[in-house]
Amino acid sequence: MSQIELPQIDDLRSLFLKDTPLLDVRAPVEFAQGAFPTAENHPLINDDEREAIGTQYKNAGQDEAVKLGHELVQGDVKAQRIESWKQFIQQHPQGVLYCFRGGMRSKISQQWIAEQTGIIYPRVKGGYKAMRRFLIDELEASVNKIQPVILGGSTGIGKTLLLNQLKQKVDLEGILYHRGSVFGKHVTPQPSQIDIENKISIELLRFCEQGIKHILFEDEAPNIGSRRIPEVLFNKMKQSPLVLLEASVDERVEITFQEYIVEALAEHQTYYGEEKGFAAWAAQLHEAMDKIQRRLGGERYKALKKLLAEAIEIQQQTAEIQYHKNWIRALLVDYYDPMYAYQISKKESRIVFRGDQAEVLDYLRDYYQIDEG
């Protein structure tokens, strides 16, 4: 079997454009730091084994480290890992595997798969490192080719709702897994910064491959939650035309209420269960309000905290949720609107259109050929 040629793949562009399933045989700690949207982690060695082998390498050299690796992964352990790979390959016969540099770990995995299953499963030449380098370079190349169109508007105005109706868009809040404001945290953590950059690069790569230049983005701060928009993209967005979405305060209250009360509560209760979910969701609302205490000022903070506490208490006692609209309205009008007015005053020269949802959709279609999905 050692004489069989084990093929390597080096057409990284096709791998990403075709959504090729990726078998990542690195340790879980490496996978958590950064991977790719279609990758699944089925490691050759786990975190503890990796640490032990690394120590052995430093102390006794490569040969002894390899020897230890084979001692740690043999018998039932080896059989379980090969079985895990076999199941992945059966589900994804057109996939490929990779390790960090396309070296020993992926070669061993490839060899064991061939020996135990008879399947010759290709590995990525250069591994994760080559794929990551490719996407970093392509992100910069793609940003230079595209002509972003930026969708702005007041907090709660429904920018994401409009964005998601369109085909030629990149949903940064979706990719960064955060709704954008201090109240926008989800139940589970945001992806790693590397995962985010990889996903954005792949999305832009697809648009460029199709020759599409005008792509819609929401107007964002450089950071969304605890993650950031890649600098090369953010710098391009800052110089791009700005289309402003307009809506009444009542519409904005309703959209914000739906997101932060109805949807966020459902998300927490699905994750934690009804009682714990309610408590975690209520605590998150209070925590978000506390984070902006200094900017709200003492009196306004106390008033909003009181309205929030009352709304939560009424909801607990009667299941009535409409009282949340009181603090939402006050927050939008008294806090977010003045801040937005200041920010937009610095971007006046970039504004090319203002209108309601229907008018903005018509404008984007007519002037930028950005169509509804």
C-alpha positions as CSV (number, residue, x, y, z in Angstrom):
1,M,0.0,0.0,0.0
2,S,2.9,2.3,0.7
3,Q,3.7,2.2,-3.1
4,I,0.3,3.6,-4.0
5,E,0.5,7.2,-5.0
6,L,-1.6,9.4,-2.7
7,P,-2.9,12.4,-4.7
8,Q,-2.7,16.0,-3.7
9,I,-5.1,18.9,-4.6
10,D,-3.7,22.3,-5.3
11,D,-6.6,24.1,-7.1
12,L,-7.7,26.0,-4.0
13,R,-10.0,28.3,-6.0
14,S,-12.1,25.4,-7.1
15,L,-12.2,23.9,-3.7
16,F,-13.9,27.0,-2.3
17,L,-16.0,27.9,-5.3
18,K,-17.5,24.4,-5.3
19,D,-18.1,24.2,-1.6
20,T,-15.9,21.1,-1.5
21,P,-16.4,19.1,1.8
22,L,-13.2,19.3,3.8
23,L,-12.0,16.7,6.3
24,D,-9.9,18.5,8.8
25,V,-7.6,16.1,10.7
26,R,-5.9,18.8,12.8
27,A,-6.4,18.8,16.6
28,P,-9.6,20.3,18.0
29,V,-7.8,23.3,19.4
30,E,-6.4,24.2,16.0
31,F,-9.8,23.8,14.4
32,A,-11.4,26.1,17.0
33,Q,-8.8,28.8,16.2
34,G,-9.8,28.9,12.5
35,A,-11.2,26.7,9.8
36,F,-13.5,26.9,6.7
37,P,-17.3,26.8,6.2
38,T,-17.4,23.3,4.7
39,A,-14.9,21.8,7.1
40,E,-15.6,19.1,9.7
41,N,-13.0,18.2,12.4
42,H,-12.2,14.5,12.7
43,P,-8.6,14.7,14.2
44,L,-5.8,12.3,13.8
45,I,-4.6,13.3,17.3
46,N,-6.5,15.0,20.0
47,D,-5.3,18.1,22.0
48,D,-3.6,16.1,24.8
49,E,-1.9,13.8,22.3
50,R,-0.7,16.8,20.3
51,E,0.7,18.5,23.4
52,A,2.6,15.3,24.4
53,I,4.0,14.8,20.9
54,G,5.1,18.4,20.7
55,T,6.9,18.1,24.1
56,Q,8.6,14.9,22.9
57,Y,9.6,16.7,19.6
58,K,11.3,19.5,21.6
59,N,13.0,17.1,24.0
60,A,14.0,14.2,21.8
61,G,13.6,15.1,18.2
62,Q,11.3,14.2,15.3
63,D,11.8,10.4,15.2
64,E,10.9,10.0,18.9
65,A,7.9,12.3,18.4
66,V,6.6,10.2,15.5
67,K,7.2,7.0,17.5
68,L,5.2,8.4,20.4
69,G,2.4,9.4,18.0
70,H,2.1,5.8,16.8
71,E,2.1,4.6,20.4
72,L,-0.7,7.0,21.3
73,V,-2.9,6.2,18.3
74,Q,-3.1,2.5,17.8
75,G,-5.5,-0.4,18.4
76,D,-9.1,0.8,19.3
77,V,-8.1,4.5,19.2
78,K,-6.8,4.2,15.7
79,A,-9.8,2.1,14.6
80,Q,-12.3,4.7,16.0
81,R,-10.5,7.5,14.2
82,I,-10.4,5.7,10.9
83,E,-14.1,4.8,11.3
84,S,-14.9,8.5,11.8
85,W,-13.0,9.4,8.6
86,K,-14.8,6.5,6.8
87,Q,-18.2,7.9,7.7
88,F,-17.3,11.3,6.5
89,I,-16.0,10.0,3.2
90,Q,-19.1,7.9,2.7
91,Q,-21.2,11.1,3.2
92,H,-18.8,13.2,1.1
93,P,-17.1,11.1,-1.6
94,Q,-16.0,14.3,-3.5
95,G,-14.3,15.8,-0.5
96,V,-10.6,16.3,0.4
97,L,-8.6,16.1,3.7
98,Y,-6.0,18.5,5.1
99,C,-3.8,19.0,8.2
100,F,-1.9,22.2,9.1
101,R,0.8,22.2,6.4
102,G,-0.3,19.2,4.2
103,G,2.5,17.2,5.8
104,M,2.8,14.2,8.0
105,R,-0.6,14.2,9.7
106,S,-2.6,14.3,6.4
107,K,-0.3,11.8,4.7
108,I,-0.7,9.3,7.6
109,S,-4.5,9.9,7.6
110,Q,-4.6,9.4,3.8
111,Q,-2.5,6.3,4.0
112,W,-4.6,4.7,6.8
113,I,-7.8,5.5,4.9
114,A,-6.4,3.8,1.8
115,E,-5.2,0.8,3.8
116,Q,-8.4,0.2,5.7
117,T,-11.0,1.2,3.1
118,G,-9.3,1.0,-0.3
119,I,-10.5,4.6,-0.9
120,I,-7.8,7.0,-2.3
121,Y,-8.9,10.3,-0.7
122,P,-7.0,13.3,-1.9
123,R,-5.2,15.7,0.5
124,V,-4.7,19.5,0.1
125,K,-1.2,20.4,-0.9
126,G,0.1,22.8,1.7
127,G,-2.8,22.1,4.0
128,Y,-4.6,24.7,6.1
129,K,-1.8,27.1,5.9
130,A,-1.9,27.3,2.1
131,M,-5.7,27.6,2.1
132,R,-5.6,30.4,4.6
133,R,-2.9,32.3,2.7
134,F,-5.0,31.9,-0.5
135,L,-8.1,33.4,1.2
136,I,-6.2,36.3,2.7
137,D,-4.7,37.2,-0.7
138,E,-8.0,36.7,-2.5
139,L,-9.9,38.9,0.0
140,E,-7.6,41.8,-0.9
141,A,-7.9,41.0,-4.6
142,S,-11.7,40.8,-4.4
143,V,-12.1,44.0,-2.4
144,N,-10.1,45.8,-5.2
145,K,-12.5,44.4,-7.8
146,I,-15.9,45.1,-6.2
147,Q,-17.8,48.3,-5.9
148,P,-19.7,48.2,-2.6
149,V,-23.0,49.9,-2.0
150,I,-23.7,50.7,1.6
151,L,-27.2,50.5,3.2
152,G,-27.5,52.9,6.1
153,G,-30.3,54.1,8.4
154,S,-31.3,54.6,12.0
155,T,-31.2,51.8,14.6
156,G,-34.1,49.4,14.2
157,I,-35.0,50.6,10.7
158,G,-34.9,47.1,9.2
159,K,-31.6,47.2,7.2
160,T,-31.0,43.5,7.7
161,L,-34.6,42.7,6.7
162,L,-34.1,44.5,3.4
163,L,-30.6,43.1,2.9
164,N,-31.9,39.6,3.2
165,Q,-34.4,40.1,0.4
166,L,-31.5,40.7,-2.1
167,K,-29.1,38.4,-3.9
168,Q,-26.1,40.6,-4.3
169,K,-25.3,41.2,-0.7
170,V,-22.9,40.2,2.1
171,D,-24.6,39.9,5.5
172,L,-21.8,40.9,7.8
173,E,-24.0,40.7,10.9
174,G,-25.0,37.2,9.9
175,I,-21.3,36.1,9.3
176,L,-20.1,37.8,12.5
177,Y,-23.1,36.3,14.3
178,H,-24.2,39.5,16.1
179,R,-27.0,41.9,15.5
180,G,-24.8,45.0,15.6
181,S,-25.9,47.0,18.7
182,V,-25.0,46.5,22.3
183,F,-28.3,44.5,22.6
184,G,-27.3,42.3,19.6
185,K,-25.5,39.4,21.3
186,H,-26.7,35.9,20.5
187,V,-26.9,33.0,23.0
188,T,-23.8,31.2,21.6
189,P,-20.4,32.8,20.9
190,Q,-19.3,34.6,17.8
191,P,-17.1,32.6,15.3
192,S,-13.4,33.1,15.5
193,Q,-11.9,36.1,13.7
194,I,-10.2,33.7,11.2
195,D,-13.5,31.9,10.4
196,I,-15.1,35.2,9.8
197,E,-12.4,36.4,7.4
198,N,-12.4,33.1,5.6
199,K,-16.2,33.2,5.0
200,I,-16.2,36.8,3.8
201,S,-13.3,36.0,1.4
202,I,-15.2,33.0,0.0
203,E,-18.4,35.0,-0.5
204,L,-16.5,37.8,-2.3
205,L,-14.6,35.3,-4.4
206,R,-17.9,33.9,-5.7
207,F,-19.2,37.3,-6.7
208,C,-16.0,38.1,-8.5
209,E,-16.0,34.8,-10.3
210,Q,-19.5,35.7,-11.6
211,G,-18.2,39.2,-12.6
212,I,-20.6,40.9,-10.1
213,K,-19.2,44.2,-8.9
214,H,-22.0,46.0,-7.1
215,I,-22.6,44.3,-3.7
216,L,-24.7,45.6,-0.9
217,F,-23.4,45.8,2.7
218,E,-25.0,47.3,5.8
219,D,-23.4,50.5,7.2
220,E,-21.4,49.1,10.2
221,A,-18.9,50.2,12.8
222,P,-15.5,48.5,12.3
223,N,-16.3,46.1,15.2
224,I,-19.5,44.0,15.4
225,G,-19.7,42.6,18.9
226,S,-16.2,41.4,19.9
227,R,-15.1,40.7,16.3
228,R,-14.1,43.1,13.5
229,I,-14.7,43.6,9.8
230,P,-11.5,42.9,7.9
231,E,-9.7,46.2,7.6
232,V,-9.2,46.0,3.8
233,L,-12.9,45.6,3.3
234,F,-13.9,48.2,5.9
235,N,-11.7,50.8,4.3
236,K,-13.4,50.2,1.0
237,M,-16.8,50.4,2.6
238,K,-16.0,53.8,4.2
239,Q,-15.4,55.3,0.7
240,S,-18.5,53.8,-1.0
241,P,-21.9,55.3,-1.9
242,L,-24.5,55.3,0.9
243,V,-28.2,54.6,0.5
244,L,-30.3,55.6,3.5
245,L,-33.4,53.6,4.5
246,E,-36.1,55.6,6.2
247,A,-39.1,54.5,8.3
248,S,-41.3,55.9,11.0
249,V,-40.5,55.6,14.7
250,D,-43.5,53.2,15.1
251,E,-42.1,50.9,12.4
252,R,-38.6,50.9,14.0
253,V,-40.1,50.2,17.5
254,E,-41.9,47.2,16.0
255,I,-38.8,45.8,14.2
256,T,-36.6,46.3,17.3
257,F,-39.3,44.7,19.5
258,Q,-39.5,41.7,17.2
259,E,-35.7,41.2,17.2
260,Y,-34.7,41.8,20.8
261,I,-37.8,40.7,22.6
262,V,-39.6,38.0,20.5
263,E,-36.8,36.4,18.6
264,A,-34.0,36.8,21.2
265,L,-36.3,35.3,24.0
266,A,-37.2,32.4,21.7
267,E,-33.5,31.8,21.0
268,H,-32.6,31.8,24.7
269,Q,-35.4,29.5,25.6
270,T,-34.6,27.1,22.8
271,Y,-31.0,26.9,24.1
272,Y,-31.5,26.9,27.9
273,G,-35.2,25.8,28.4
274,E,-38.1,28.0,29.2
275,E,-37.3,29.2,32.8
276,K,-33.5,29.4,32.5
277,G,-33.8,30.9,29.0
278,F,-36.1,33.7,30.3
279,A,-33.7,34.5,33.1
280,A,-30.7,34.6,30.8
281,W,-32.4,36.7,28.3
282,A,-33.6,39.2,30.9
283,A,-30.1,39.4,32.4
284,Q,-28.7,40.1,29.0
285,L,-31.0,43.0,28.4
286,H,-30.0,44.5,31.8
287,E,-26.4,43.9,31.1
288,A,-26.6,45.6,27.7
289,M,-28.4,48.6,29.3
290,D,-25.6,48.8,32.0
291,K,-22.9,48.9,29.2
292,I,-24.3,52.2,27.9
293,Q,-24.9,53.7,31.3
294,R,-22.2,56.3,31.0
295,R,-23.4,57.5,27.6
296,L,-27.0,57.5,28.6
297,G,-26.3,59.7,31.6
298,G,-27.6,59.1,35.2
299,E,-31.2,60.2,34.9
300,R,-31.9,58.7,31.5
301,Y,-30.2,55.4,32.6
302,K,-32.4,55.2,35.7
303,A,-35.6,55.9,33.8
304,L,-34.8,53.3,31.1
305,K,-33.7,50.7,33.7
306,K,-37.0,51.2,35.5
307,L,-39.1,50.8,32.3
308,L,-37.1,47.7,31.4
309,A,-37.5,46.1,34.9
310,E,-41.3,46.9,34.8
311,A,-41.7,45.3,31.4
312,I,-39.9,42.1,32.5
313,E,-41.9,41.9,35.7
314,I,-45.2,42.4,33.9
315,Q,-44.2,39.8,31.3
316,Q,-43.4,37.3,34.1
317,Q,-46.7,37.9,35.8
318,T,-49.1,38.1,32.9
319,A,-47.1,37.0,29.8
320,E,-47.9,40.4,28.3
321,I,-44.9,41.6,26.3
322,Q,-46.1,44.9,24.8
323,Y,-44.7,47.0,27.7
324,H,-41.2,46.4,26.3
325,K,-42.1,48.9,23.5
326,N,-42.0,51.7,26.1
327,W,-38.2,51.4,26.9
328,I,-37.5,50.5,23.3
329,R,-39.1,53.7,22.0
330,A,-37.3,55.9,24.6
331,L,-34.0,54.2,23.8
332,L,-34.4,54.7,20.0
333,V,-35.5,58.3,20.2
334,D,-33.5,59.7,23.1
335,Y,-30.3,57.7,22.7
336,Y,-29.7,56.1,19.3
337,D,-31.2,58.9,17.1
338,P,-29.0,61.7,18.3
339,M,-26.0,59.4,17.9
340,Y,-27.1,58.4,14.4
341,A,-27.7,62.1,13.4
342,Y,-24.1,62.9,14.5
343,Q,-22.6,60.0,12.6
344,I,-24.6,60.5,9.4
345,S,-23.6,64.2,9.4
346,K,-20.0,63.1,8.8
347,K,-21.1,61.0,5.8
348,E,-23.3,63.5,3.9
349,S,-21.1,63.6,0.9
350,R,-21.5,59.9,0.3
351,I,-25.3,59.8,0.4
352,V,-26.8,59.1,-3.0
353,F,-30.4,58.2,-2.2
354,R,-32.9,58.2,0.7
355,G,-36.3,56.4,0.8
356,D,-38.5,53.9,2.3
357,Q,-38.1,50.1,1.7
358,A,-39.9,50.0,-1.6
359,E,-38.2,53.1,-2.9
360,V,-34.7,51.8,-1.8
361,L,-35.4,48.4,-3.5
362,D,-36.4,50.2,-6.7
363,Y,-33.3,52.4,-6.6
364,L,-30.9,49.5,-6.0
365,R,-32.4,47.5,-8.8
366,D,-32.4,50.4,-11.3
367,Y,-29.0,52.0,-10.5
368,Y,-26.9,49.1,-9.4
369,Q,-28.7,46.0,-10.8
370,I,-29.1,44.6,-7.3
371,D,-32.1,42.4,-7.6
372,E,-34.4,40.7,-5.1
373,G,-33.6,37.0,-4.4
